[in-house]
Amino acid sequence: SLQVEAAGLRMDASRQPVTPEVLQALLALAEESGVMAYADAQRKGEHINATEDRAVLHVALRGCQMANPPWGEAVSKDVCAELDRFLDAAERIRDGRWRGATGRRITNVINIGIGGSDLGPRMAVQALDAYADQDVRVHFVSNPDAWALHGTLRWLKPEQTLFIVQSKTFTTQETMTLAASVKRWLADHGLVTPEQQAPH
């Protein structure tokens, strides 16, 4: 059967162009290529990111309350603190307590990121759209072309706009170029100092 239930969720792939035989072949290929071994190593906090020689800690985001986490208590503590901070920020934006430099409510949030730093947040926003606050609109800019950014910013008021810069390392050239462009846009509209730009 191509229906699976786990953790209160139900997946039904029975209407997809895949048969049980194809699924078995894909599982065999995953086994042969070591996918499950890498998944197990990831869950254990091993350094599977060979280019940066570090752990891939996506699983830590979903288990910060876990007892004896394989990636260490310090990582879990940091993850829990960041999740709390993130959720508090989201609530302050939604209920209007987050204000721009001139005291006006934030009405537009723009996510700046490339690759997974764009696709992950974009997917979450689309998936949760039914629960979105209609007073706050979310936009995405991932193209470093100045016209892509201009097309998003042209209708927005800087004093009511918040930017979220998504990056794993904050060294991605495209992301940092967009972030610098955003700072110039804020400055061009009178939000010049770091103190004025900080709420945005």
C-alpha positions as CSV (number, residue, x, y, z in Angstrom):
1,S,0.0,0.0,0.0
2,L,1.2,3.5,-0.8
3,Q,-0.4,5.0,2.3
4,V,1.6,5.6,5.5
5,E,0.7,7.0,8.9
6,A,3.2,8.4,11.4
7,A,3.2,11.0,14.1
8,G,-0.4,11.9,13.5
9,L,0.2,12.5,9.8
10,R,-1.1,10.5,6.9
11,M,0.6,10.3,3.5
12,D,-1.3,8.9,0.5
13,A,0.8,8.4,-2.6
14,S,-1.7,6.0,-4.2
15,R,-2.6,8.5,-6.9
16,Q,1.0,9.2,-7.8
17,P,2.7,7.6,-10.8
18,V,4.6,5.1,-8.7
19,T,3.8,1.4,-8.0
20,P,4.8,-0.7,-5.1
21,E,7.4,-2.3,-7.4
22,V,8.9,1.1,-8.2
23,L,8.9,2.0,-4.5
24,Q,10.7,-1.3,-3.7
25,A,13.3,-0.6,-6.4
26,L,13.8,3.0,-5.0
27,L,14.3,1.6,-1.5
28,A,16.8,-1.0,-2.8
29,L,18.7,1.8,-4.6
30,A,18.7,3.9,-1.4
31,E,20.1,0.9,0.5
32,E,22.7,0.2,-2.1
33,S,23.9,3.8,-2.2
34,G,24.1,4.1,1.5
35,V,21.4,6.7,2.0
36,M,20.1,5.1,5.2
37,A,23.7,4.9,6.6
38,Y,24.1,8.6,6.0
39,A,20.7,9.3,7.6
40,D,21.7,7.3,10.7
41,A,25.0,9.2,10.9
42,Q,23.1,12.5,10.6
43,R,20.8,11.5,13.5
44,K,23.9,10.6,15.6
45,G,25.5,14.1,15.0
46,E,28.4,12.7,13.0
47,H,30.3,15.0,10.6
48,I,28.7,14.0,7.3
49,N,29.3,17.4,5.7
50,A,32.7,16.5,4.4
51,T,33.4,19.8,2.7
52,E,33.1,21.7,6.0
53,D,33.9,18.8,8.3
54,R,30.9,19.4,10.5
55,A,27.7,17.8,11.6
56,V,24.4,18.4,9.7
57,L,22.2,19.3,12.6
58,H,18.7,19.6,11.0
59,V,17.5,16.9,13.4
60,A,18.6,19.0,16.4
61,L,15.9,21.6,15.3
62,R,13.3,18.9,15.8
63,G,14.6,17.5,19.1
64,C,15.9,20.2,21.3
65,Q,14.0,18.8,24.3
66,M,15.5,15.3,23.7
67,A,17.2,13.7,26.7
68,N,20.9,12.9,26.0
69,P,21.0,14.2,22.5
70,P,23.8,12.7,20.4
71,W,24.9,16.2,19.2
72,G,25.3,17.3,22.8
73,E,23.4,19.3,25.4
74,A,25.0,22.6,24.4
75,V,23.7,22.4,20.9
76,S,20.2,21.5,22.1
77,K,20.2,24.4,24.6
78,D,21.2,26.8,21.8
79,V,18.6,25.4,19.5
80,C,15.8,25.8,22.1
81,A,16.9,29.3,22.8
82,E,16.8,30.3,19.1
83,L,13.4,28.6,18.6
84,D,12.0,30.6,21.5
85,R,13.5,33.8,20.2
86,F,12.1,33.0,16.7
87,L,8.6,32.3,17.9
88,D,8.6,35.4,20.1
89,A,9.6,37.5,17.1
90,A,6.9,36.0,15.0
91,E,4.3,36.7,17.6
92,R,5.5,40.3,18.0
93,I,5.2,40.8,14.2
94,R,1.8,39.2,14.1
95,D,0.3,41.1,17.0
96,G,1.8,44.5,15.9
97,R,4.3,44.9,18.8
98,W,7.3,44.8,16.4
99,R,7.6,48.3,15.2
100,G,9.8,50.0,12.7
101,A,12.2,52.8,13.4
102,T,9.4,55.4,13.1
103,G,7.0,53.5,15.3
104,R,4.8,52.1,12.6
105,R,3.7,48.5,12.5
106,I,5.5,46.0,10.3
107,T,3.2,45.0,7.4
108,N,5.7,43.3,5.1
109,V,8.3,40.7,5.7
110,I,10.9,39.9,3.0
111,N,12.9,36.8,3.2
112,I,16.3,37.1,1.5
113,G,18.1,33.8,0.8
114,I,19.5,31.5,-1.9
115,G,18.8,27.8,-2.4
116,G,17.5,26.1,0.8
117,S,17.5,29.5,2.6
118,D,14.8,30.5,0.1
119,L,13.0,27.3,-0.6
120,G,12.6,26.1,3.0
121,P,10.9,29.2,4.3
122,R,8.9,29.6,1.1
123,M,7.5,26.1,1.5
124,A,6.6,26.7,5.1
125,V,4.8,30.0,4.3
126,Q,2.9,28.3,1.5
127,A,2.0,25.3,3.7
128,L,0.7,27.5,6.5
129,D,-1.0,30.2,4.4
130,A,-4.4,29.3,5.7
131,Y,-3.3,30.4,9.2
132,A,-1.5,33.6,8.0
133,D,-2.2,37.0,9.5
134,Q,-3.8,39.1,6.7
135,D,-2.2,42.2,8.1
136,V,1.4,41.0,7.4
137,R,2.4,39.9,3.9
138,V,5.5,37.7,3.3
139,H,7.7,38.1,0.2
140,F,10.7,36.2,-1.1
141,V,13.8,37.5,-3.0
142,S,16.4,35.0,-4.0
143,N,17.6,36.5,-7.3
144,P,20.6,38.8,-6.9
145,D,19.5,40.7,-10.0
146,A,18.7,44.3,-8.8
147,W,15.4,44.3,-10.7
148,A,14.1,41.3,-8.8
149,L,14.6,43.2,-5.6
150,H,13.3,46.4,-7.0
151,G,10.1,44.6,-8.2
152,T,9.4,43.6,-4.6
153,L,10.4,46.8,-2.9
154,R,8.8,49.3,-5.3
155,W,5.3,49.1,-3.6
156,L,6.5,48.8,0.0
157,K,7.1,51.4,2.7
158,P,10.5,51.1,4.3
159,E,9.3,52.1,7.7
160,Q,6.9,49.1,7.7
161,T,9.1,46.5,6.1
162,L,11.2,43.9,7.9
163,F,14.0,41.9,6.2
164,I,15.0,38.4,7.2
165,V,18.4,37.4,5.8
166,Q,18.7,33.6,5.7
167,S,22.2,32.1,5.4
168,K,24.1,29.2,6.9
169,T,27.4,31.0,6.8
170,F,26.6,34.6,5.8
171,T,29.4,34.4,3.2
172,T,27.1,33.6,0.2
173,Q,27.9,36.4,-2.2
174,E,24.4,36.6,-3.7
175,T,22.8,36.8,-0.3
176,M,25.2,39.4,1.0
177,T,24.8,41.5,-2.1
178,L,21.0,41.5,-1.6
179,A,21.5,42.4,2.1
180,A,23.7,45.3,1.1
181,S,21.1,46.5,-1.4
182,V,18.4,46.4,1.2
183,K,20.5,48.5,3.6
184,R,21.0,51.1,0.8
185,W,17.3,51.1,0.1
186,L,16.6,51.8,3.8
187,A,19.2,54.6,3.8
188,D,17.8,56.1,0.6
189,H,14.5,56.4,2.4
190,G,15.9,58.1,5.5
191,L,16.7,55.1,7.7
192,V,20.4,55.7,7.6
193,T,22.0,54.8,11.0
194,P,22.5,51.2,12.3
195,E,20.0,52.1,15.1
196,Q,17.4,53.2,12.5
197,Q,18.0,50.1,10.4
198,A,18.1,47.5,13.3
199,P,14.3,47.2,13.6
200,H,14.1,46.4,9.9
